[in-house]
Amino acid sequence: MSGKERKAYTTAVQCMLNSPSKSDPALVPGARNRYDDFVGQHINQTLTIHGTGNFLTWHRLFVYAYEKALKEECNYIGYQPYWNWLSHQSNLKASPVFDGSATSMSGDGSYVFHNGSVGGGGRIFLPSGEGGGCIHDGPFKDMTVNLGPVSPTMRGQVKVNGSLSYSPRCLKRDLTTFASSNWLTEANLLNITTREASSSIKLFQDELQGRFSDGFLGLHAAGHFSIGGDAGDIFSSPVDPVFFLHHAMLDRVYWIWQALHLDQANTVAGTLTLNNNPPSRETSLEDLIQVNYLNVEDTRIGDLTDTLGGAPLCYVYQ
């Protein structure tokens, strides 16, 4: 993206932050703006959209709904960008995503002493970076976060009393190249798209989401912990606008896998609850994805496995 295009995108995101919420205040009492509607939706459904058979398609529709809102409600004329993890993974601050310039997604947080973060369900220790505090430059330096943290992973953060209650604060980041250089790698990408972990949708999505008991974050969690701070909270991670660039990249990887495995592109695997806890039935292509108040219709999973199938999706990736 050109600098002008990146600026247009962040301007649209700021519009969302300054537009009124459409959520039912009885359901999401902490929502104060349109952006919060997306955060609240993710918090509310977290335990049924991670480690599940709908993880890939739910987040595909979620990112689509966000792009749709940017266009229809904030006059954005571009497309949803993705964060290419394979660029600058050993120096995140040099990335145009995180360099802190006017065309970035803002940079690192201010330095706050803390003893790292714990990811992978409490199994994987990540050393602290050079941030941890409020982001201090770029378009989102004055951003107010209204929801969460619900399940903070950066040591020193304290969770909010109610998962959807009003909790105004700054946006915190702790850019961590330990996560990006160890897991956001070409080898891990190739493994799930063309090699050992690519042979089925189950292997693909399980490896993508991580093998925490083996100390392996996977591309999904590694992206969140590379950003660090608020982005490491499985519930309220969308409070950081880079969430949508990260999940657009995850969707791009899913799209690539589907293109390389056409015989399995329309398949799902897994149950309806986080790591099948509590036990639940298998996910079906007939199951509906519902994201209330985000201005998209309830959609069958089977209608979300093809980005060129229409109703509602029609896009490809570069």
Contacts in CASP RR format, 6 or more apart in sequence:
PFRMAT RR
TARGET T0000
AUTHOR 0000-0000-0000
METHOD contacts of the structure
MODEL  1
MSGKERKAYTTAVQCMLNSPSKSDPALVPGARNRYDDFVGQHINQTLTIH
GTGNFLTWHRLFVYAYEKALKEECNYIGYQPYWNWLSHQSNLKASPVFDG
SATSMSGDGSYVFHNGSVGGGGRIFLPSGEGGGCIHDGPFKDMTVNLGPV
SPTMRGQVKVNGSLSYSPRCLKRDLTTFASSNWLTEANLLNITTREASSS
IKLFQDELQGRFSDGFLGLHAAGHFSIGGDAGDIFSSPVDPVFFLHHAML
DRVYWIWQALHLDQANTVAGTLTLNNNPPSRETSLEDLIQVNYLNVEDTR
IGDLTDTLGGAPLCYVYQ
1 9 0 8 1.000
1 81 0 8 1.000
3 103 0 8 1.000
5 78 0 8 1.000
6 81 0 8 1.000
6 96 0 8 1.000
6 103 0 8 1.000
6 104 0 8 1.000
7 102 0 8 1.000
7 103 0 8 1.000
8 76 0 8 1.000
8 77 0 8 1.000
8 78 0 8 1.000
9 70 0 8 1.000
9 76 0 8 1.000
9 78 0 8 1.000
9 81 0 8 1.000
10 103 0 8 1.000
10 105 0 8 1.000
10 139 0 8 1.000
10 140 0 8 1.000
10 241 0 8 1.000
11 74 0 8 1.000
11 76 0 8 1.000
11 139 0 8 1.000
12 70 0 8 1.000
12 74 0 8 1.000
12 75 0 8 1.000
12 76 0 8 1.000
13 35 0 8 1.000
13 70 0 8 1.000
13 74 0 8 1.000
13 139 0 8 1.000
13 140 0 8 1.000
13 241 0 8 1.000
14 139 0 8 1.000
14 140 0 8 1.000
15 70 0 8 1.000
15 73 0 8 1.000
15 74 0 8 1.000
15 75 0 8 1.000
15 76 0 8 1.000
16 33 0 8 1.000
16 34 0 8 1.000
16 35 0 8 1.000
16 69 0 8 1.000
16 70 0 8 1.000
16 73 0 8 1.000
16 74 0 8 1.000
17 33 0 8 1.000
17 34 0 8 1.000
17 35 0 8 1.000
17 143 0 8 1.000
17 144 0 8 1.000
18 33 0 8 1.000
19 33 0 8 1.000
19 34 0 8 1.000
19 35 0 8 1.000
19 73 0 8 1.000
19 74 0 8 1.000
20 33 0 8 1.000
20 34 0 8 1.000
21 28 0 8 1.000
21 31 0 8 1.000
21 32 0 8 1.000
21 33 0 8 1.000
21 34 0 8 1.000
21 36 0 8 1.000
21 37 0 8 1.000
22 34 0 8 1.000
22 37 0 8 1.000
22 293 0 8 1.000
22 295 0 8 1.000
23 31 0 8 1.000
23 36 0 8 1.000
23 37 0 8 1.000
23 40 0 8 1.000
23 41 0 8 1.000
23 292 0 8 1.000
23 293 0 8 1.000
24 293 0 8 1.000
25 31 0 8 1.000
27 44 0 8 1.000
27 164 0 8 1.000
28 36 0 8 1.000
28 37 0 8 1.000
28 40 0 8 1.000
28 44 0 8 1.000
28 147 0 8 1.000
28 164 0 8 1.000
29 164 0 8 1.000
29 165 0 8 1.000
29 166 0 8 1.000
30 36 0 8 1.000
30 146 0 8 1.000
30 147 0 8 1.000
30 164 0 8 1.000
30 165 0 8 1.000
30 166 0 8 1.000
30 167 0 8 1.000
31 37 0 8 1.000
31 39 0 8 1.000
31 40 0 8 1.000
31 146 0 8 1.000
31 147 0 8 1.000
31 164 0 8 1.000
32 146 0 8 1.000
32 166 0 8 1.000
33 146 0 8 1.000
34 69 0 8 1.000
34 73 0 8 1.000
35 241 0 8 1.000
36 146 0 8 1.000
36 147 0 8 1.000
37 293 0 8 1.000
37 294 0 8 1.000
38 62 0 8 1.000
38 65 0 8 1.000
38 66 0 8 1.000
38 69 0 8 1.000
38 238 0 8 1.000
38 294 0 8 1.000
39 146 0 8 1.000
39 147 0 8 1.000
39 236 0 8 1.000
39 238 0 8 1.000
39 239 0 8 1.000
40 147 0 8 1.000
40 164 0 8 1.000
40 236 0 8 1.000
40 238 0 8 1.000
41 62 0 8 1.000
41 291 0 8 1.000
41 292 0 8 1.000
41 293 0 8 1.000
41 294 0 8 1.000
42 49 0 8 1.000
42 62 0 8 1.000
42 235 0 8 1.000
42 236 0 8 1.000
42 237 0 8 1.000
42 238 0 8 1.000
43 147 0 8 1.000
43 148 0 8 1.000
43 150 0 8 1.000
43 163 0 8 1.000
43 164 0 8 1.000
43 235 0 8 1.000
43 236 0 8 1.000
44 164 0 8 1.000
45 58 0 8 1.000
45 291 0 8 1.000
46 150 0 8 1.000
46 234 0 8 1.000
46 235 0 8 1.000
46 274 0 8 1.000
47 273 0 8 1.000
47 274 0 8 1.000
48 54 0 8 1.000
48 272 0 8 1.000
48 273 0 8 1.000
48 274 0 8 1.000
49 55 0 8 1.000
49 58 0 8 1.000
49 59 0 8 1.000
50 209 0 8 1.000
50 234 0 8 1.000
50 274 0 8 1.000
51 205 0 8 1.000
51 209 0 8 1.000
51 270 0 8 1.000
51 274 0 8 1.000
51 275 0 8 1.000
52 58 0 8 1.000
52 270 0 8 1.000
52 271 0 8 1.000
52 272 0 8 1.000
52 273 0 8 1.000
52 274 0 8 1.000
52 283 0 8 1.000
53 205 0 8 1.000
53 268 0 8 1.000
53 269 0 8 1.000
53 270 0 8 1.000
53 271 0 8 1.000
53 272 0 8 1.000
53 283 0 8 1.000
54 268 0 8 1.000
54 272 0 8 1.000
54 283 0 8 1.000
54 287 0 8 1.000
54 289 0 8 1.000
54 301 0 8 1.000
55 205 0 8 1.000
55 209 0 8 1.000
56 205 0 8 1.000
56 250 0 8 1.000
56 251 0 8 1.000
56 254 0 8 1.000
57 268 0 8 1.000
57 289 0 8 1.000
57 301 0 8 1.000
57 302 0 8 1.000
57 304 0 8 1.000
57 305 0 8 1.000
58 289 0 8 1.000
59 247 0 8 1.000
59 250 0 8 1.000
59 251 0 8 1.000
60 251 0 8 1.000
60 254 0 8 1.000
60 304 0 8 1.000
60 307 0 8 1.000
60 313 0 8 1.000
61 289 0 8 1.000
61 291 0 8 1.000
61 296 0 8 1.000
61 299 0 8 1.000
61 304 0 8 1.000
61 312 0 8 1.000
62 247 0 8 1.000
62 291 0 8 1.000
62 294 0 8 1.000
63 80 0 8 1.000
63 244 0 8 1.000
63 247 0 8 1.000
63 248 0 8 1.000
63 251 0 8 1.000
64 80 0 8 1.000
64 296 0 8 1.000
64 312 0 8 1.000
64 313 0 8 1.000
65 291 0 8 1.000
65 294 0 8 1.000
65 295 0 8 1.000
65 296 0 8 1.000
66 80 0 8 1.000
66 244 0 8 1.000
66 294 0 8 1.000
67 79 0 8 1.000
67 80 0 8 1.000
68 295 0 8 1.000
68 296 0 8 1.000
69 294 0 8 1.000
69 295 0 8 1.000
70 76 0 8 1.000
70 80 0 8 1.000
71 77 0 8 1.000
71 78 0 8 1.000
72 295 0 8 1.000
73 295 0 8 1.000
79 315 0 8 1.000
80 244 0 8 1.000
80 248 0 8 1.000
81 245 0 8 1.000
81 248 0 8 1.000
82 245 0 8 1.000
82 246 0 8 1.000
82 248 0 8 1.000
82 249 0 8 1.000
82 251 0 8 1.000
82 252 0 8 1.000
82 317 0 8 1.000
83 95 0 8 1.000
83 97 0 8 1.000
83 242 0 8 1.000
83 245 0 8 1.000
83 246 0 8 1.000
83 248 0 8 1.000
83 249 0 8 1.000
84 249 0 8 1.000
85 180 0 8 1.000
85 184 0 8 1.000
85 219 0 8 1.000
85 222 0 8 1.000
85 223 0 8 1.000
85 226 0 8 1.000
85 249 0 8 1.000
86 184 0 8 1.000
86 185 0 8 1.000
86 186 0 8 1.000
86 189 0 8 1.000
87 95 0 8 1.000
88 94 0 8 1.000
88 95 0 8 1.000
88 98 0 8 1.000
89 177 0 8 1.000
89 180 0 8 1.000
89 181 0 8 1.000
89 184 0 8 1.000
89 185 0 8 1.000
89 226 0 8 1.000
90 177 0 8 1.000
90 180 0 8 1.000
90 181 0 8 1.000
91 177 0 8 1.000
92 98 0 8 1.000
92 108 0 8 1.000
92 175 0 8 1.000
92 176 0 8 1.000
92 177 0 8 1.000
92 180 0 8 1.000
92 226 0 8 1.000
93 99 0 8 1.000
93 107 0 8 1.000
93 108 0 8 1.000
93 175 0 8 1.000
96 103 0 8 1.000
96 104 0 8 1.000
97 104 0 8 1.000
97 105 0 8 1.000
97 242 0 8 1.000
97 245 0 8 1.000
98 104 0 8 1.000
98 105 0 8 1.000
98 106 0 8 1.000
98 107 0 8 1.000
98 108 0 8 1.000
98 175 0 8 1.000
98 242 0 8 1.000
99 107 0 8 1.000
100 106 0 8 1.000
100 107 0 8 1.000
100 137 0 8 1.000
100 138 0 8 1.000
101 137 0 8 1.000
101 138 0 8 1.000
102 138 0 8 1.000
102 139 0 8 1.000
104 138 0 8 1.000
104 139 0 8 1.000
105 139 0 8 1.000
105 140 0 8 1.000
105 241 0 8 1.000
105 242 0 8 1.000
105 245 0 8 1.000
106 135 0 8 1.000
106 137 0 8 1.000
106 138 0 8 1.000
106 139 0 8 1.000
106 140 0 8 1.000
106 141 0 8 1.000
106 143 0 8 1.000
106 171 0 8 1.000
106 173 0 8 1.000
107 135 0 8 1.000
107 136 0 8 1.000
107 137 0 8 1.000
107 138 0 8 1.000
107 173 0 8 1.000
107 175 0 8 1.000
108 130 0 8 1.000
108 131 0 8 1.000
108 132 0 8 1.000
108 135 0 8 1.000
108 173 0 8 1.000
108 174 0 8 1.000
108 175 0 8 1.000
109 131 0 8 1.000
109 132 0 8 1.000
109 133 0 8 1.000
109 134 0 8 1.000
109 135 0 8 1.000
109 136 0 8 1.000
109 172 0 8 1.000
109 173 0 8 1.000
109 174 0 8 1.000
109 175 0 8 1.000
110 131 0 8 1.000
110 132 0 8 1.000
110 133 0 8 1.000
110 134 0 8 1.000
110 135 0 8 1.000
110 136 0 8 1.000
111 130 0 8 1.000
111 131 0 8 1.000
111 132 0 8 1.000
111 133 0 8 1.000
112 131 0 8 1.000
112 132 0 8 1.000
112 133 0 8 1.000
113 128 0 8 1.000
114 128 0 8 1.000
114 132 0 8 1.000
114 154 0 8 1.000
114 155 0 8 1.000
114 156 0 8 1.000
114 174 0 8 1.000
115 128 0 8 1.000
115 155 0 8 1.000
116 125 0 8 1.000
116 126 0 8 1.000
116 127 0 8 1.000
116 128 0 8 1.000
116 129 0 8 1.000
116 154 0 8 1.000
116 155 0 8 1.000
116 174 0 8 1.000
117 125 0 8 1.000
117 126 0 8 1.000
117 128 0 8 1.000
117 153 0 8 1.000
117 154 0 8 1.000
117 155 0 8 1.000
117 174 0 8 1.000
117 176 0 8 1.000
117 225 0 8 1.000
117 228 0 8 1.000
117 229 0 8 1.000
117 232 0 8 1.000
118 124 0 8 1.000
118 125 0 8 1.000
118 126 0 8 1.000
118 153 0 8 1.000
118 155 0 8 1.000
119 125 0 8 1.000
119 126 0 8 1.000
119 153 0 8 1.000
119 212 0 8 1.000
119 217 0 8 1.000
119 221 0 8 1.000
119 225 0 8 1.000
119 232 0 8 1.000
120 210 0 8 1.000
120 212 0 8 1.000
120 215 0 8 1.000
120 217 0 8 1.000
120 221 0 8 1.000
121 212 0 8 1.000
122 153 0 8 1.000
122 212 0 8 1.000
123 212 0 8 1.000
123 213 0 8 1.000
123 215 0 8 1.000
124 212 0 8 1.000
124 215 0 8 1.000
124 217 0 8 1.000
126 176 0 8 1.000
126 178 0 8 1.000
126 179 0 8 1.000
126 225 0 8 1.000
127 176 0 8 1.000
127 178 0 8 1.000
128 174 0 8 1.000
128 176 0 8 1.000
129 174 0 8 1.000
129 175 0 8 1.000
129 176 0 8 1.000
129 177 0 8 1.000
129 178 0 8 1.000
130 174 0 8 1.000
130 175 0 8 1.000
131 173 0 8 1.000
131 174 0 8 1.000
131 175 0 8 1.000
132 154 0 8 1.000
132 172 0 8 1.000
132 173 0 8 1.000
132 174 0 8 1.000
132 228 0 8 1.000
132 229 0 8 1.000
133 170 0 8 1.000
133 172 0 8 1.000
133 173 0 8 1.000
133 174 0 8 1.000
133 229 0 8 1.000
134 141 0 8 1.000
134 170 0 8 1.000
134 171 0 8 1.000
134 172 0 8 1.000
135 141 0 8 1.000
135 143 0 8 1.000
135 170 0 8 1.000
135 171 0 8 1.000
135 172 0 8 1.000
135 173 0 8 1.000
140 171 0 8 1.000
140 241 0 8 1.000
143 170 0 8 1.000
143 171 0 8 1.000
143 241 0 8 1.000
144 168 0 8 1.000
144 169 0 8 1.000
144 170 0 8 1.000
145 167 0 8 1.000
145 168 0 8 1.000
145 169 0 8 1.000
145 170 0 8 1.000
145 171 0 8 1.000
145 230 0 8 1.000
145 239 0 8 1.000
146 166 0 8 1.000
146 167 0 8 1.000
146 168 0 8 1.000
147 160 0 8 1.000
147 164 0 8 1.000
147 165 0 8 1.000
147 166 0 8 1.000
147 167 0 8 1.000
147 236 0 8 1.000
147 239 0 8 1.000
148 159 0 8 1.000
148 160 0 8 1.000
148 163 0 8 1.000
148 167 0 8 1.000
148 233 0 8 1.000
148 235 0 8 1.000
148 236 0 8 1.000
148 239 0 8 1.000
149 157 0 8 1.000
149 158 0 8 1.000
149 159 0 8 1.000
149 160 0 8 1.000
149 167 0 8 1.000
149 230 0 8 1.000
149 233 0 8 1.000
149 235 0 8 1.000
149 236 0 8 1.000
150 159 0 8 1.000
150 160 0 8 1.000
150 162 0 8 1.000
150 163 0 8 1.000
150 233 0 8 1.000
150 235 0 8 1.000
150 236 0 8 1.000
151 159 0 8 1.000
151 233 0 8 1.000
151 234 0 8 1.000
151 235 0 8 1.000
151 236 0 8 1.000
152 158 0 8 1.000
152 159 0 8 1.000
152 229 0 8 1.000
152 232 0 8 1.000
152 233 0 8 1.000
153 225 0 8 1.000
153 229 0 8 1.000
153 232 0 8 1.000
153 233 0 8 1.000
154 172 0 8 1.000
154 174 0 8 1.000
154 228 0 8 1.000
154 229 0 8 1.000
154 232 0 8 1.000
157 172 0 8 1.000
157 229 0 8 1.000
160 167 0 8 1.000
163 235 0 8 1.000
171 230 0 8 1.000
171 239 0 8 1.000
171 240 0 8 1.000
172 229 0 8 1.000
172 230 0 8 1.000
173 227 0 8 1.000
173 228 0 8 1.000
173 229 0 8 1.000
173 230 0 8 1.000
173 231 0 8 1.000
173 240 0 8 1.000
174 228 0 8 1.000
174 229 0 8 1.000
175 226 0 8 1.000
175 227 0 8 1.000
175 228 0 8 1.000
176 225 0 8 1.000
176 226 0 8 1.000
176 227 0 8 1.000
176 228 0 8 1.000
177 226 0 8 1.000
179 217 0 8 1.000
179 222 0 8 1.000
179 223 0 8 1.000
179 225 0 8 1.000
179 226 0 8 1.000
179 228 0 8 1.000
180 222 0 8 1.000
180 223 0 8 1.000
180 226 0 8 1.000
182 217 0 8 1.000
182 222 0 8 1.000
183 216 0 8 1.000
183 217 0 8 1.000
183 218 0 8 1.000
183 219 0 8 1.000
183 221 0 8 1.000
183 222 0 8 1.000
183 223 0 8 1.000
184 219 0 8 1.000
184 222 0 8 1.000
184 223 0 8 1.000
184 226 0 8 1.000
188 207 0 8 1.000
188 218 0 8 1.000
188 219 0 8 1.000
189 219 0 8 1.000
189 253 0 8 1.000
191 197 0 8 1.000
191 198 0 8 1.000
191 207 0 8 1.000
192 198 0 8 1.000
192 203 0 8 1.000
192 204 0 8 1.000
192 207 0 8 1.000
192 208 0 8 1.000
192 219 0 8 1.000
192 253 0 8 1.000
192 257 0 8 1.000
193 204 0 8 1.000
193 253 0 8 1.000
193 256 0 8 1.000
193 257 0 8 1.000
193 260 0 8 1.000
194 260 0 8 1.000
196 203 0 8 1.000
197 203 0 8 1.000
197 204 0 8 1.000
197 206 0 8 1.000
197 207 0 8 1.000
198 204 0 8 1.000
198 257 0 8 1.000
198 260 0 8 1.000
198 261 0 8 1.000
200 264 0 8 1.000
200 267 0 8 1.000
200 269 0 8 1.000
201 264 0 8 1.000
201 267 0 8 1.000
201 268 0 8 1.000
201 269 0 8 1.000
202 269 0 8 1.000
202 270 0 8 1.000
204 254 0 8 1.000
204 257 0 8 1.000
205 269 0 8 1.000
207 218 0 8 1.000
208 218 0 8 1.000
208 219 0 8 1.000
208 220 0 8 1.000
208 250 0 8 1.000
208 253 0 8 1.000
208 254 0 8 1.000
209 218 0 8 1.000
209 220 0 8 1.000
209 221 0 8 1.000
210 216 0 8 1.000
210 217 0 8 1.000
210 218 0 8 1.000
210 219 0 8 1.000
210 220 0 8 1.000
210 221 0 8 1.000
211 218 0 8 1.000
212 221 0 8 1.000
217 225 0 8 1.000
219 250 0 8 1.000
219 253 0 8 1.000
220 250 0 8 1.000
223 231 0 8 1.000
223 246 0 8 1.000
224 231 0 8 1.000
224 232 0 8 1.000
224 234 0 8 1.000
224 237 0 8 1.000
224 246 0 8 1.000
225 231 0 8 1.000
225 232 0 8 1.000
227 240 0 8 1.000
227 242 0 8 1.000
227 246 0 8 1.000
229 240 0 8 1.000
230 236 0 8 1.000
230 237 0 8 1.000
230 239 0 8 1.000
230 240 0 8 1.000
231 237 0 8 1.000
231 239 0 8 1.000
231 240 0 8 1.000
231 242 0 8 1.000
231 243 0 8 1.000
231 246 0 8 1.000
233 239 0 8 1.000
237 243 0 8 1.000
238 244 0 8 1.000
251 317 0 8 1.000
252 317 0 8 1.000
255 307 0 8 1.000
255 316 0 8 1.000
255 317 0 8 1.000
256 317 0 8 1.000
258 264 0 8 1.000
258 265 0 8 1.000
258 305 0 8 1.000
259 265 0 8 1.000
265 305 0 8 1.000
265 306 0 8 1.000
266 285 0 8 1.000
266 302 0 8 1.000
266 305 0 8 1.000
266 306 0 8 1.000
267 305 0 8 1.000
268 283 0 8 1.000
268 284 0 8 1.000
268 285 0 8 1.000
268 301 0 8 1.000
268 305 0 8 1.000
269 282 0 8 1.000
269 283 0 8 1.000
270 276 0 8 1.000
270 282 0 8 1.000
270 283 0 8 1.000
271 279 0 8 1.000
271 280 0 8 1.000
271 281 0 8 1.000
271 282 0 8 1.000
271 283 0 8 1.000
272 280 0 8 1.000
272 281 0 8 1.000
272 282 0 8 1.000
272 283 0 8 1.000
272 287 0 8 1.000
273 279 0 8 1.000
273 280 0 8 1.000
283 301 0 8 1.000
284 301 0 8 1.000
285 300 0 8 1.000
285 301 0 8 1.000
285 302 0 8 1.000
285 305 0 8 1.000
286 300 0 8 1.000
286 301 0 8 1.000
286 302 0 8 1.000
287 300 0 8 1.000
287 301 0 8 1.000
288 298 0 8 1.000
288 299 0 8 1.000
288 300 0 8 1.000
288 301 0 8 1.000
289 298 0 8 1.000
289 299 0 8 1.000
289 300 0 8 1.000
289 301 0 8 1.000
289 304 0 8 1.000
290 298 0 8 1.000
296 312 0 8 1.000
297 312 0 8 1.000
299 311 0 8 1.000
299 312 0 8 1.000
303 309 0 8 1.000
303 310 0 8 1.000
303 311 0 8 1.000
303 312 0 8 1.000
303 313 0 8 1.000
304 313 0 8 1.000
306 313 0 8 1.000
307 313 0 8 1.000
307 314 0 8 1.000
307 315 0 8 1.000
307 316 0 8 1.000
308 314 0 8 1.000
308 315 0 8 1.000
308 316 0 8 1.000
END
